[in-house]
């Protein structure tokens, strides 16, 4: 009987080699040869392992001597040196660009080699910044089609929002630890890197008896049928629809395995390169010296030191400049946040009262809460006219008297009109401690129209915080396009902070824009956009995005006490 998993594994190696060659050089004959071998292996009625043991690999039509050597190397070592050399020439994440339907291999090669775009994420960033439209052979229309294809790719790949995947990961990890079958264990993959969308939950564990840990994993409450089960790994699909994978390794291999399965692929490729520069070899489960002896790694920091690098936090492992850092940055953490900014109550479209929101925020350890219900033109959200604003402020005064030293700040989420003005007069806006501005209506705009509208709003004297800047809703709405450099410059010039919306359906501003905006002088707030008390628990997801954007506590205004926070929002 054919070992289809083994055949598929070797076929995947040939496929990847072919695609990497297609992107790195113009060698169509070799590309076709590699892809043909992959097809042969996938359709073979016999196991390549059996054929190799019996010396019959060349009996398969189309298997050359060179292909035979690659297959034997894979069977003997689990790796192919030629593939690893190709991976160093072309980051593996570039392969993701071939999944973007509107791009040809030639265009992908141009984007990769000439523009340095090495992943679908970087391509998205370039499109959002308008750089693709300015390139020869592309233009505005292709840029728009690329963004649509990237959005469709997210949906096709069965991605899930981080809050759902994170909850499943923690629940599964808790069950695994309670089973007593594992020694060390951790969430890995995109969840650990705090990516906004996740294809699967990845867990890594060490155990003396891997099969027992695998059995415990398969018995997780809410798990469906196993997609596969091996001695030290398994994959299941949870009843929630999220796939989950467990990798179990020997205790001494836990740290390299955790680093490998945390990813990203581009990060790990560069990590292997740094290891090789020091005469070491990094595999999926070991760091080895030239003679094959393992380098002991007590923790991840030790592994990074061994290859000559400072500790790189998981959120930064996207191959977006982290290897240029000489010292580990002090990234913002959930405990750094002093206050909550941007939430809604029953005064507008929230589900819980102002008092409930305030008390919950206090119970969670925050020192202040900026209530920002919707403004008067938001009739779809029960927006507040001036008379209702004054009544709400009277309630806030009573709450502050009873909750002190906790403080409720008087805020509003003012609508940005089509012409960029706000929907209250300056006198009414002057009643608020915090003025958040955002767009909810008339969102069918070109990049130029959207940018002009937002910048005009930032120039309004009372504007303090730009909320969910692009209006995106993950897996539902891509949001409107902005010239983010121009918006960042306007925000810095007008002392307007930019929100990192912590609602897992938004996570807007996108982390790919944060570092560049910070370097242009922008300050940020992290806001949950909470419409009920449960939404206040979303703040850590915003922190995760801020960490991915390399932000420190000094970059986040609501890491400051209430008085200092308000001083930073004042203009002039």
Secondary structure by P-SEA (a helix, b strand, c coil): ccaaaaaaaaaaaaaaaaaaaacccccaaaaaaaaaaaaaaaaccccaaaaaaaccccccccccaaaaaaaaaaaaccccaaaaaaaaacccaaaaaaacccccaaaaaaaacccccccaaaaaaaaaaccccccccccaaaaaaaaaaaaaaaaaaccccaaaaaaaaaaaaaaaaaaccccbbbbbcccccccccccbbbbbbccccaaaaaaaaaaccccccccccccccccccccccbbbbbbbbcccaaaaaaaaaacaaaaaaaaaaaaaaacbbbcccccccccccccccccaaaaaaaaccccccccccccccccccccccccccccccccccbbbcccccccccaaaaaaaaaaacccbbbbbcccccccccccccaaaaaaaaaaaaaaaaccccbbbbbcccccccccccccccccccccccbbbbbbcccccccaaaaaaaaaaaaacccccccccccccccccccccccaaaaaaaaaaaacbbbbcccccccccccccccaaaaaabbbbbbbccccccccccaaaaaaaaaaaaccccccccccccaaaaaaaaccc
